[in-house]
Amino acid sequence: MTKEANYPPLKTRQAGEGWRRTTNNTVQRQTTYKIELDPNKFSNLVVRMLRFVLASKLPPISRLSLRVPASQYSGAASAIPAPNTQPEVHFNKIFINNEWHDAVSKKTFPTVNPSTAEVICQVAEGDKADVDKAVKAAKEAFRLGSPWRRMDASHRGLLLNRLADLIERDSAYLAALETLDNGKPYALSYSVDLSVVVKCLRYYAGWADKNHGKTIPIDGDYFCYTRHEPVGVCGQIIPWNFPLFMQASKLGPALATGNTVVMKVAEQTPLTALYVASLIKEAGFPEGVVNIVPGYGRTAGAAISSHMDIDKVAFTGSTEVGQLIQQAASKNLKKVTLELGGKSPNIILSDANLEDAVEQAHSAVFFNQGQVCCAGSRTYVQEDVYNEFVQRSVERAKKRVVGDPFSLQTEQGPQVDEAQFKKVLGYISAGKRDGAKLMCGGGVAADRGYFIQPTIFGEVKDNMTIAREEIFGPVMQILKFKTLEEVIERGNDTQYGLAAAVFTRDIDKAHYISAALRAGTVWVNCYNVCGVQAPFGGYKASGNGREFGEYGLEAYTEVKTVTIKVPQKNS
């Protein structure tokens, strides 16, 4: 049974210490330990991301002491708290007006541990009636003269910083809960996801009092200026692959600009978002500013998309669902931003550093169990290095550590649920059926849970199902090409346009290909390097609008022009 607890105030931690909440609402010190990671068993992408967050000087990361052999990765040192493999679930209800509610229907749904296929707990199942309640609360919180509307912009930033501090305080618990509910390796949950969550909230906290308008010199005796005002009530629908980060990336710009929020969290992974709701209240956000409804897309999600009192919808998920949301949102012409699917080309030229390209391409596909919208899921390799690249990629995939996500040596956990597990296995069968050559993997990796072997297909053709459709799993497809013009044309031959990459030592080729590819993000000699300061979004069926950075504020504001008659006085 869930309960709302009175937790102690923020405390400053010394290096090597951690804190966790116990069932009697006290705080206990939690020990940490150092580990040595074999770079052959720990994704190079993870190491690079750790180095990136270390460079940012964030407090939680500066305390880390995870060590990677200096011969390969200098400077990537950090400490990870020992994971609590059975974190207690504190909250499983609907969060409206800073209070916890059962669903109006009294229905619940199970959330499942994908590592074991066992039910973790039951969660309140929100639907249209609950969305209506949440929208009413958000609309009241946005009322002219409300505490939220009267609040100084700088104080909104203070609240976001306070929320970041609370998440940082409870990062070990949240990482364990994320791993339990989602299945991603705990080392990633703690060192990557939680760190980026904190950084995202602090970044947008800094924007809260800097989103200003302009004065415009128009003709005549007039004073003209613009105001950037909040849109109003924002509906936000987040996915299950990065639950905490997606929550922060939606809340950050919306709250910094003064909006109120009704958020539907993914039914597969509701637990960390609901815990963060308790921290939102603890941070001091007024009632109704943030409301969180767990539930299914066909009910709660559909209600948000079509609700006449919601002024803007932000959705991250599949292209098929994004199309439905866009149609539903047209009823009142609400603003819509969509970050959707991808089938991103990763192009390896013959002059590339092959060792690095193999490792980066491996991470581009297999990171987060392959459950990444911008995964490098079409690996194009120039014909002179194709055979060697395939051989090295197979060797790397066979070394990939798949298993218990709470083990700090694990690189790959389970797929998020049974449906995704079966979907990925179905695509593997389709690859075999279409004539692609299975180089390794292709099967189930454990007796229980939703684990799939790292899988590589060679001799893949552009018209095969696995080369056309988003798999969202640990399946690598390697295709051969001859010329730059050919690979650019083939890389662009997709309904998607989310991301792309090119590996080459030739800067002229890098610029040429980057300009020619129709994608919202292009990486050169790297992959999955994303900063909250830079915009992210897609071309074509990969969505519209941009998230992150200053660009991410635009969708959450209305620009108002004010023109004042200025009397002319000569004396």
N, C-alpha and C positions, 0 to 999 in steps of 0.2 A: 504494500500500500504506500502510495506516495505521500509526502508531507512537505510543507514549506518550513524550512529551518531558519533559525536565527544564527547566522554564522559570524565568527569573529571578524574584526576589521582587518584591513590589509596589513601585512607584516613584511618587513625587509628580511630577505634570506641571504645567508652567507653562501659562498661558493661551496659546492658539495652537499648542500642541504636541499630538501624539498619538503612540501607540506601536503597533507591529504586530509580530507574530511572523513570522519568516522561516523558510525551509525548513531552515536549519541551526540553528534554535532560538535565534537571537540576537534581540535587540530593536532595532528601528531607529526613529528619530524620523520621524514622519510629518507633513508640512506640512498646514496648513489654509488656507482662503481664505474671503473674504467674498463673498456673492452678494447681488444685488438681486433681489427677487421681485416680479413684477407681481401684485397681489392678484386681478386678473381671471383669472390663470392658476394661482393656488395656492389651494387650498381654504381658505375661511374657517375651517372646522372645524380644519384643521391649524394655522392661525395661532393660534386660540384655545387649542388643546391645547399649543402651544409656550409661549404666555403662561402657561398654567396650570403647566407644569413649571418654567418660569423662576421663578415666584412661590414654588415649593417650595424654592428654594435648593439643589437637588441639585448636588453638585460637577460632574458632567459637563455639566449644562446651563448652569451659571453661566459656563462657559468658551466657550459658543457665541456666535457673532457673525453669525448670519443676520439680514439686515436687510429689513424691510418698510417701505414708504414711511410716514412718520409721519402723513401726512394721513389715512390710513385705519386704521392699526394701530400705536398708540404702544406702545413698550416691548417689542415682540417681536423682540429682537435675539439672534442666536446664530451660532456658527461650526460648520460641518460639515466633517469631514475629507474630503479627496478620496477617493472610493471606489476600492477595489481591485476591478476588475470581474471578476477571475479569482482569487478567494480559494482558497487550497489547502485541500483536505479532509484533516484530520488523523485523523479517527476515523470508522469505518464498521462497527464491530462491536458486539456486545452487551456491556453493562456490568453485571457481576455481581460482588459482593464486592470492589469497587474494582479489578477486573481486566477486561481485554478478552477476549472469547470469540467464536469462530466459532459459528454456529448448530449445534445438535446434528445437524441434518439436512445441514449443509454448504451449504444453499441460500442464494442471495442474490436480491435484487430490485433493479431500477434505480430511482434517483431522477433526475428529469428537470428540466431548466431550462425553465420554462414560457414564457420569452421566445423560445426557439429550438426547443423540442421535442427538444433533444438530451440524451442521457444525461450526467449529471454524473459518476456513479460507481455502483458496485454496493454494496449494503448488506446485511449479514447479515440473513437472514429468520428471525426468531424465531417459534416456534410453541409448542404445549403443553409440549413437553419443556423448552424454554428457560424458559418461565414457571415450571414446576415447580422448576427450578434456582434461579431468582430468588427464588421464595417461600421455598424452604428457607434461602437466605442471609438473607432479611429476617426470617424467624422466629428464626433463630439470633441475629441482631443484637438482636432484641427480648427475648431470653431474660433472665429475672430474674438479675441479677448481671452482665450483660454491660456492656462499657464504655459503651454508649449509655444503658442503663437506670440506670447509676450516675452518669452525668454530671449535674452541676448544671444546673438550668434556665437559669441565667444564661450558662453556657458554650454551651448550645445556641444562645442568642441571639448569642453571639460568633461561632460558626461561620456562622450565617446572614449576619451582617454581613460576615464575611470573604468569603463567597461573593459577596455583592453587590459588594464591592470588586474582586474578580477579574473579574467580569462588566463592571464599569465600566472596568477597565484594558483589557479586550479588546473594548470596545464597537464600535469601528470595524470590526474583523474580523468580529464577530458580526453586525453590521448588513449587511455585504456578503454574508456567507454566507446570511443570512435572505433577502435580496433575490434571490440566485442561485437558491435552492431553492424559494422561495415566489412570487416575482414582484412583491412589493409594492415601491413606490418606495423607493429607498435613503434619501431624505430623511426619510420616515416611519419606516423601520426604525431609523434612528439617533436621530432627535430625539424620537420618540414612543414606539415600542415598547421600545427599550433603556432609556429613562429610566424608564418605568413599571415595567419588570422590576426595576430597582435599587430603586426606591421601594417596591415590593411586598415584596421580601425584607427590606428594612430595617424596614418597618412591622411585619412579623410577628416579626422579631428582637426588637423591643421588647416584644412580648407574651409572649415565652418564659417569663419569670419573674413574670408578672402574671396568669396564668390560675389563680386560686385559688378555694377553696371558701368555705363559710360555717359559722358556728356557729349552731345552731338550738335555741331554748329549748323543749324538749318537756316534757310533764308527767312528774312523778316525779323520783326521785333519779338522773338520768342526764345525761351530757354527750354531746351529739349534734353531729356536724359532718359536712360533706361534703368529698369530695376529687374533683378533676377529673383523671382518669387517661387516658392515651392509649388509643385503641381497640385498637391492635395493628398488624398488617400491613395496609397500605392499598393497594389497587389503584387506579391512576389512569390514565385513558384520555383523551388530549388530542387536539384537532383540529388541522387544518392552517392555519386562517385567521390565527391569532396564535400561532405555535408557541412562541416564547420567553416571551411573556406568559402563555400558558396553563400552561406548565411552571412558571413562578414562582408563579402563583396557586394551583396545586395543592400544590407543595412547601412553600411558606411556612407555611401553617397546620398542615400535617401534621407537619413537622419541629419547629416551635415547640412543639408539644404533646407531642413525644416519641415519635411513631410511626415506623415504618419503611415504606418505599415500594417497590412494584413498579410501574413506569410503562411503559405502552405508548404510544409516540409514533406519530403519523400516518405512514403509509407514503409519503405525498406529500412530507413535509417533515421527515425525520429528522435532518438534519445538525447544526443548531444545538443541538438537545437533547443529542446525543451529545457535542458539544464541551463543553457545560456539565457533562456528567458528568465530564469530565477536571478541570474546575475544582472540582467537589464533592470529588474526591479531593485536589486540591491544597489546598483549604481546610482539610482535616483531619477530615472526617467519617469515623467508624469504618467498617470493612468491613461491607457488607451493609445499611447504613442506607438507601441509595438504590441501586436497581437499575433499569436502563433497557433495555427490550426493543423494538427496532424490529420491525415485522411487520404483518400484515393483521388487520383486525377479526374476520374469520370464524374465525381460528385463535388468534392470540395474545390478541386482545381477548376472544373467547369463553372462553378458558381462564382469564383473570383474573376474568371475571364469575361463573363457576361454581365457582371454586376453593374447596374446603372450608377451606383454611387462610388465606384472606384474610378479614379481619374487616370491611372497609368498602371500597366502590367509589365513586369519583367519576368522572363522565363528562360531557364537554361534546361535543355533536354533534347529530345529527338526532333528531327525536322518534321516528322509526321504529326506529332503533338503540337509543335509550333504553328503549323498551318491551321490546326483547329482553333488554337488560341487567338490567332490573328482574325479568323472569321468571327469568333464570338465577341471579340473586343470591338468589332466594327459597329456593334449596335449603338454605342454612344460615342464612337470615334475616339475612344481613349488612346492615349499614347501607348505604344508597344515597343519594347526592345526584346530581341530574341537572339540567344546564343545557342546555336543548334549543332547538328551533326557535322561530320567531316570524313573525308577519305584522302588524307593529306599525302602528297608525293614527297618522298625523301630521295633526293637525287645524288648519287655517288659518282663523281667523275673519275676517270682513270688516273688523274694526277693527284688525287686526294691522299692524305695520310691514311693509309688503309687500316692500320691498327686502331687509330682513333675513330675512323668512320664506322668500323664494325661495332665498337663499343657504344658509340652514340646511337647508331641505328638500332642496336639491341634495346637500349633504354627507351628510345623513341616509341617502340612498339610495346614493350613488356612492362614499362613503368605503371604502377597502380593496377596490376593485373590486366593491363591493356584497356582499362576502363577510363579512357581519356578522350575527350572530343577531338583534340588536335593530334592524336597519335599518328606517328609516321607510318601509316598502314599500307602504303604502296611504296616499296623500296625499289627504286630504279637504279640499276648498276650498269656502268658502261662495259661493253662486251669484253674488252681486253683484261679486265680485272674481275669479271663476273664469277668465274669458277673459284678463284681464291677467296673472294668475298663470301660466297656461299659456304665454302668449307669452314672458314673461320667463324662465321655466324652460327653454324651448327655446333661447332665446338663450344662456343660461348653459351649457347642455349642449354646444352647438356650439363653445363656447370651451374646453371641457375638453381638457387636453393628455394624449393617450394615446400611449404609446411606451416607449422604452427605460427600464426602471425605474432604471437607474444614472444617468440624466440628472437633474440637480437641478431641472429645470423640469417634469418629468413628474408629473402628478397621478394617472394611472391606468395600471397595468401590466396584465399578462395575467391571465386566470383561472388557477387553480392547476394544472389539468391538463386533458387532453383530455376526460375524462368530464364535468367541470364545464362546460367550454367547450360541448360538445354539448348538455348539459342546458339551459343558458341559452338557446342558440339555439332549442332546442325550445320553450321557453316563449314566446319572441318569435313563433314561428310560431303557437302556440296563441292568442296575443293577437290576431293578425291574423285567424285563422280564426273566433274568437268575435265579431268585429265591433268591437273596440277600434280607435281611430284612431291610427295610427302618426304621431307628430308629428316625430320625428327619430331618426336612428340605425337600428338594426334589423339591422345586418350585421356582417361581420368587419372588423376595423380594421387588419390587417396581413397580409402575404403568408406569414409564418411565425409560429409561436408561437400562443398562445391569447388573442389580443386581440379584444375585442368593442367596438363603438361604443357610447358612452353613448346609451341608448335611452329615449324617453318615449312613453307611450301616453296619449291623452286619451279622453274619452267612455267611460270604463271603468265597467262595471256590477258590482255586488257578487257576482253569480253566475258571473262569468267565471273561468276557471282562473287567470289571472294575478293575480286579486284574492283568491283563496282559498288558493293554495299558495305555499310559500316558494320563491322563485326563486334567491336567493343569487347575484345577479349585478347588473350595472349597468343595471337596467331599472326605470324609474319609472312608476308607475300613478297617474293623477290622476282623482279622483272628485268629483262635485259634490254639495253638500247645501244644505238650506234652514235648518233649525232645529237648536238645540242638542240637543233630545230625540231628533231623528232621527239625528244623527251619533253620539250616544252609543250608541244602540241598534245602529247599523250597525258602529261601531267595536268593540263587544263581540261582534258576531256572527262569531265565529271560534273554532276549537279552541284557539288560542294565547292567551297572556297574558303575554308577556315584557316589553314596553315600550310606551309611547305618548307622545305629545306634544301640546301645544296652544299656539298662538300667538295672543295677544290682548293688548290694552291694558287690559282690564277684569279687575281682580283678583278680583272676585266670580265672574265666569264661569270664570276659571282655577281657583279653588278648587272650584267646582261640578263642572266636568268632571273634574278630577283625582280627586275622590272617587268619581265615578260610573264611571270606566273600570276594568275588571278587568285590571290589569297590575301586575307587580312593581315597575316603575319608571315614573314619569311625569315628563316634562320640561316646563317652562313657559318659553316664549320661548328655548329652547335645545334642543340635541339631542346625544346621545352624550357627555354630560358625566358621566364616571364617575371616581370616586376609590376607591382601594383601602381607604379608611377606611369606606366606605358599603356596605351589603349590596346584592347583585345576585342576582336569580333570578326565576322566573316563576310565574304562576298556570296552572291547567289543564294542557294538554298541553305547556306550555313548561318543565315540570320540577317538581322539588321540592327543598326546602332552599335555603339561601342561601350564597353565597360572598362573600368580602371582609368587611372590618371585623371587629368583635368577633363578629358573628353567624357569620362563617366558621369560627370555632374550635369551634362547638358540635358539628358533625358529626364532628370528630376527637377528641372526648373522651367518656368514660363518666363519669357522676356516681355516685360511691359514697357511701352513707350509713354512717357509723360511729357506733355508740352504745355508750357505756361506762357501766357501773354505777358510781356514785360513792357510797362509803360515807359515812354521816352521822356525824360525830364532834362531841360536845358539849364535849370537853375536849382 
